[in-house]
Amino acid sequence: MITITRLFGIMFCVVFTNSVCAQQPKTSLSGSIHSYKPQLVTKGIDIPWGMAWLDEKTILVSDRKGELRVISNGILLHEKVTGLPELRAQGQGGLLDVAVDPNYNENGLIYFSYSGLEGEGEGAHTSVMRAKLQDFKLTEQAVIFDAGPNSIKGQHFGSRLSFDKQGYLYISSGDRGNRDVNPQRLDRDAGKIHRINSDGSIPKDNPFIAQKDANSSVYSFGHRNPQGMAMHPVTGDIWTHEHGPKGGDEINIIQPGANYGWPVISFGVNYSGSSFTDLTEKEGMQQPAWYWVPSIAPSGMTFVNGDIYPDWKGKILVGSLKFAYLVALELDGNKVLSQEILFPGIGRVRNVVQGADGYIYVATDGAGIFKIVPSK
């Protein structure tokens, strides 16, 4: 049950602090949705978790079941990439995100996250491998990150990858279904955002590098299951979103050493409807830039820039697995002002990315990968 204190806190937030808290979504089709339409690129990938561009015509796509595929000139090539590591494709685990090095044209490096077996203990956890791709074969493979300890649970791997302007690699790791231990303990990798160098070494200015009871790759903590992450193209800040339980999905701006509160504070409840905390805020813990009640099950996240989408320029696009639509979030600096629902019924959105060609691509479970194009 939601207590009176908790209910009042939510009502106060909605009425008085809309710049921080979620508003009711706009469900009508506004003018901007009529300016663009989804154009099917390809089907044939069951759960297209990650998308990364090698050039303006070539896309690497990870299928969660454990396949790395190539789309060239809008065609899904039959041949699959070989040389992937052993992984555990179970529950929410499998082959997850994929990213290219900021200097890919010079070094040819790609990165992908997966439910790896490298860590200590039985089961799997979030791992990251770096490699090169030659003729559909991965070469020079090196595991540069493996979270621990492993778990036999099949949920909450997090697993988005993003580079910042300095070339640091950020990795999201979910709480692995152990909310009472992992997110708030700095000696556990689960429930964290990690920051590493591209070779797996640790940046010297990471916030907990000198703390004996903390893992040095940890950059922020108190996260549940972040499945969206992107760098703001102007400020260079790393933004994430994460799944709440029943309600309380969040968007956060990641700050070094910050505690994002899970599960001490939350705007959500247990899936049964019972409450696990009466707190929506606490001193020393970050408030989200935005949250959703009810949950939309967010997955994938991209900032829109360039001139192809004047109606969306400067906004964030987020995919919804639960409701099968996109959400466009209006920003004023670091404040999220409002949201708009786009393309209802497009499919369970697993990822949304602005590609190297400037177009928005939307990957859905089973329905295909779509390119958003002007309708006129």
FITI-436132 format. One record per residue (C-alpha): residue in three letters; residue number from 1; x, y, z. Coordinates in steps of 0.05 Angstrom, whole numbers. Layout:
REM residues N
resn resi xx yy zz
ALA NUM X Y Z
...
***
This chain:
REM residues 376
resn resi xx yy zz
MET 1 0 0 0
ILE 2 22 72 -13
THR 3 24 110 53
ILE 4 -8 179 62
THR 5 61 210 68
ARG 6 83 178 2
LEU 7 19 197 -33
PHE 8 24 269 -10
GLY 9 97 271 -34
ILE 10 76 248 -103
MET 11 18 298 -106
PHE 12 63 355 -84
CYS 13 114 336 -137
VAL 14 63 335 -193
VAL 15 29 400 -172
PHE 16 89 442 -152
THR 17 152 417 -186
ASN 18 135 397 -256
SER 19 205 414 -281
VAL 20 231 354 -242
CYS 21 171 307 -240
ALA 22 130 272 -292
GLN 23 68 304 -322
GLN 24 10 268 -355
PRO 25 34 248 -425
LYS 26 5 281 -487
THR 27 -31 225 -521
SER 28 -60 265 -579
LEU 29 -24 266 -646
SER 30 7 335 -650
GLY 31 33 369 -713
SER 32 104 341 -707
ILE 33 83 269 -714
HIS 34 51 285 -781
SER 35 117 314 -806
TYR 36 152 247 -802
LYS 37 136 174 -814
PRO 38 169 107 -799
GLN 39 198 71 -859
LEU 40 215 -2 -851
VAL 41 289 -17 -863
THR 42 290 -91 -847
LYS 43 261 -148 -808
GLY 44 297 -212 -789
ILE 45 327 -192 -722
ASP 46 287 -218 -663
ILE 47 310 -169 -608
PRO 48 354 -115 -638
TRP 49 386 -91 -574
GLY 50 444 -47 -598
MET 51 458 -8 -662
ALA 52 524 24 -682
TRP 53 546 56 -748
LEU 54 612 37 -781
ASP 55 598 90 -834
GLU 56 536 124 -862
LYS 57 514 60 -898
THR 58 535 4 -851
ILE 59 501 -13 -785
LEU 60 522 -65 -734
VAL 61 462 -93 -698
SER 62 464 -140 -637
ASP 63 409 -192 -631
ARG 64 400 -209 -557
LYS 65 398 -283 -571
GLY 66 472 -280 -587
GLU 67 481 -257 -659
LEU 68 517 -196 -687
ARG 69 488 -175 -754
VAL 70 506 -125 -809
ILE 71 458 -80 -847
SER 72 490 -51 -910
ASN 73 453 0 -954
GLY 74 388 -18 -919
ILE 75 395 -93 -930
LEU 76 405 -144 -874
LEU 77 464 -187 -896
HIS 78 456 -262 -890
GLU 79 525 -275 -862
LYS 80 532 -268 -786
VAL 81 593 -242 -749
THR 82 636 -296 -717
GLY 83 684 -293 -659
LEU 84 635 -272 -604
PRO 85 651 -292 -533
GLU 86 614 -345 -494
LEU 87 552 -313 -464
ARG 88 489 -331 -427
ALA 89 428 -315 -469
GLN 90 376 -325 -414
GLY 91 321 -279 -390
GLN 92 343 -208 -403
GLY 93 414 -229 -416
GLY 94 450 -244 -481
LEU 95 487 -201 -532
LEU 96 468 -130 -512
ASP 97 495 -62 -533
VAL 98 546 -46 -587
ALA 99 587 18 -597
VAL 100 643 42 -641
ASP 101 705 78 -617
PRO 102 704 154 -626
ASN 103 767 144 -669
TYR 104 740 85 -706
ASN 105 763 110 -774
GLU 106 835 107 -748
ASN 107 835 47 -701
GLY 108 776 3 -725
LEU 109 754 -14 -654
ILE 110 684 -35 -634
TYR 111 656 -52 -565
PHE 112 598 -95 -544
SER 113 567 -113 -478
TYR 114 538 -181 -461
SER 115 518 -226 -404
GLY 116 588 -254 -394
LEU 117 614 -313 -354
GLU 118 682 -281 -339
GLY 119 667 -255 -269
GLU 120 672 -293 -204
GLY 121 616 -339 -182
GLU 122 562 -380 -217
GLY 123 520 -349 -272
ALA 124 534 -286 -311
HIS 125 541 -211 -305
THR 126 552 -151 -351
SER 127 617 -156 -390
VAL 128 647 -113 -445
MET 129 692 -137 -501
ARG 130 734 -95 -549
ALA 131 751 -122 -618
LYS 132 762 -107 -691
LEU 133 718 -132 -748
GLN 134 747 -160 -812
ASP 135 706 -198 -863
PHE 136 651 -216 -813
LYS 137 702 -241 -763
LEU 138 720 -209 -697
THR 139 795 -205 -685
GLU 140 841 -179 -630
GLN 141 786 -193 -579
ALA 142 798 -168 -508
VAL 143 751 -168 -448
ILE 144 760 -98 -418
PHE 145 706 -101 -365
ASP 146 671 -156 -326
ALA 147 624 -139 -270
GLY 148 620 -182 -208
PRO 149 600 -222 -172
ASN 150 562 -264 -222
SER 151 489 -285 -210
ILE 152 445 -340 -238
LYS 153 387 -290 -241
GLY 154 365 -270 -310
GLN 155 345 -198 -301
HIS 156 373 -128 -296
PHE 157 438 -128 -335
GLY 158 431 -54 -354
SER 159 486 -56 -406
ARG 160 484 8 -447
LEU 161 550 37 -473
SER 162 567 109 -487
PHE 163 630 150 -498
ASP 164 639 221 -474
LYS 165 676 278 -508
GLN 166 741 259 -472
GLY 167 738 187 -499
TYR 168 719 154 -433
LEU 169 672 94 -439
TYR 170 611 91 -394
ILE 171 577 25 -379
SER 172 510 16 -344
SER 173 501 -44 -299
GLY 174 434 -64 -270
ASP 175 423 -88 -199
ARG 176 416 -161 -223
GLY 177 351 -169 -184
ASN 178 385 -159 -116
ARG 179 362 -90 -96
ASP 180 375 -98 -22
VAL 181 450 -109 -30
ASN 182 479 -89 -97
PRO 183 460 -17 -114
GLN 184 484 17 -50
ARG 185 548 -23 -40
LEU 186 608 7 -74
ASP 187 645 -60 -73
ARG 188 592 -90 -118
ASP 189 590 -74 -193
ALA 190 515 -83 -200
GLY 191 469 -23 -199
LYS 192 523 25 -222
ILE 193 547 69 -279
HIS 194 620 52 -292
ARG 195 673 95 -327
ILE 196 735 65 -357
ASN 197 788 81 -409
SER 198 778 48 -477
ASP 199 830 -5 -460
GLY 200 796 -23 -395
SER 201 842 15 -349
ILE 202 813 63 -297
PRO 203 815 139 -305
LYS 204 856 170 -250
ASP 205 801 219 -231
ASN 206 745 168 -221
PRO 207 709 187 -157
PHE 208 722 124 -115
ILE 209 791 105 -141
ALA 210 824 118 -73
GLN 211 769 87 -31
LYS 212 789 19 -4
ASP 213 718 -10 1
ALA 214 698 13 -69
ASN 215 709 -14 -139
SER 216 750 36 -177
SER 217 709 35 -242
VAL 218 646 59 -205
TYR 219 625 129 -228
SER 220 555 133 -197
PHE 221 512 85 -158
GLY 222 441 71 -132
HIS 223 414 50 -200
ARG 224 362 -4 -215
ASN 225 367 -23 -289
PRO 226 392 32 -336
GLN 227 376 12 -408
GLY 228 384 80 -439
MET 229 447 123 -441
ALA 230 471 180 -486
MET 231 518 238 -485
HIS 232 487 307 -490
PRO 233 517 334 -556
VAL 234 527 405 -528
THR 235 545 397 -454
GLY 236 578 330 -460
ASP 237 540 305 -398
ILE 238 520 232 -395
TRP 239 445 222 -389
THR 240 412 156 -371
HIS 241 344 127 -360
GLU 242 327 66 -320
HIS 243 269 19 -306
GLY 244 233 29 -241
PRO 245 192 -27 -210
LYS 246 117 -14 -218
GLY 247 122 61 -232
GLY 248 183 104 -222
ASP 249 222 97 -287
GLU 250 273 153 -285
ILE 251 316 199 -327
ASN 252 381 219 -293
ILE 253 440 264 -309
ILE 254 501 227 -285
GLN 255 548 262 -237
PRO 256 613 233 -210
GLY 257 604 198 -143
ALA 258 530 213 -139
ASN 259 479 166 -107
TYR 260 414 159 -147
GLY 261 377 128 -89
TRP 262 354 59 -110
PRO 263 321 26 -71
VAL 264 321 76 -13
ILE 265 281 127 -52
SER 266 234 114 -110
PHE 267 169 137 -141
GLY 268 150 64 -154
VAL 269 121 6 -115
ASN 270 129 -69 -117
TYR 271 96 -105 -175
SER 272 44 -131 -125
GLY 273 25 -59 -109
SER 274 56 -61 -39
SER 275 105 -7 -18
PHE 276 180 -21 -6
THR 277 197 50 14
ASP 278 160 112 39
LEU 279 213 159 13
THR 280 215 195 -54
GLU 281 274 239 -33
LYS 282 330 238 17
GLU 283 389 283 32
GLY 284 451 260 -6
MET 285 411 225 -60
GLN 286 396 253 -129
GLN 287 327 269 -153
PRO 288 311 246 -224
ALA 289 306 298 -280
TRP 290 241 263 -299
TYR 291 202 202 -278
TRP 292 143 162 -304
VAL 293 83 136 -265
PRO 294 58 90 -292
SER 295 121 58 -320
ILE 296 133 60 -395
ALA 297 190 9 -392
PRO 298 241 54 -426
SER 299 294 26 -472
GLY 300 341 64 -517
MET 301 355 139 -516
THR 302 382 191 -564
PHE 303 389 266 -569
VAL 304 364 297 -634
ASN 305 409 346 -671
GLY 306 421 366 -743
ASP 307 370 395 -791
ILE 308 330 334 -813
TYR 309 281 340 -755
PRO 310 268 413 -740
ASP 311 207 395 -696
TRP 312 250 352 -651
LYS 313 318 387 -652
GLY 314 346 391 -581
LYS 315 297 339 -554
ILE 316 310 270 -525
LEU 317 276 210 -556
VAL 318 262 150 -511
GLY 319 232 83 -531
SER 320 176 49 -493
LEU 321 175 -27 -490
LYS 322 109 -29 -451
PHE 323 67 18 -493
ALA 324 102 9 -561
TYR 325 115 82 -577
LEU 326 168 136 -575
VAL 327 170 192 -525
ALA 328 198 261 -544
LEU 329 222 301 -484
GLU 330 226 377 -487
LEU 331 287 406 -452
ASP 332 306 473 -423
GLY 333 379 465 -406
ASN 334 382 407 -357
LYS 335 307 410 -342
VAL 336 257 364 -374
LEU 337 194 406 -386
SER 338 144 360 -420
GLN 339 135 298 -462
GLU 340 100 279 -526
ILE 341 81 210 -550
LEU 342 101 193 -621
PHE 343 83 135 -667
PRO 344 38 95 -621
GLY 345 36 22 -643
ILE 346 104 23 -677
GLY 347 124 -38 -635
ARG 348 161 -54 -571
VAL 349 217 -3 -578
ARG 350 283 -35 -557
ASN 351 329 21 -581
VAL 352 328 89 -614
VAL 353 391 120 -644
GLN 354 408 179 -688
GLY 355 452 147 -741
ALA 356 515 171 -776
ASP 357 471 193 -834
GLY 358 432 240 -788
TYR 359 368 199 -789
ILE 360 332 169 -729
TYR 361 329 93 -728
VAL 362 280 55 -684
ALA 363 293 -18 -668
THR 364 233 -59 -644
ASP 365 224 -129 -619
GLY 366 200 -171 -677
ALA 367 168 -115 -718
GLY 368 233 -93 -750
ILE 369 281 -34 -752
PHE 370 251 32 -778
LYS 371 281 95 -805
ILE 372 242 159 -789
VAL 373 236 201 -852
PRO 374 201 267 -868
SER 375 131 252 -893
LYS 376 132 308 -945
***
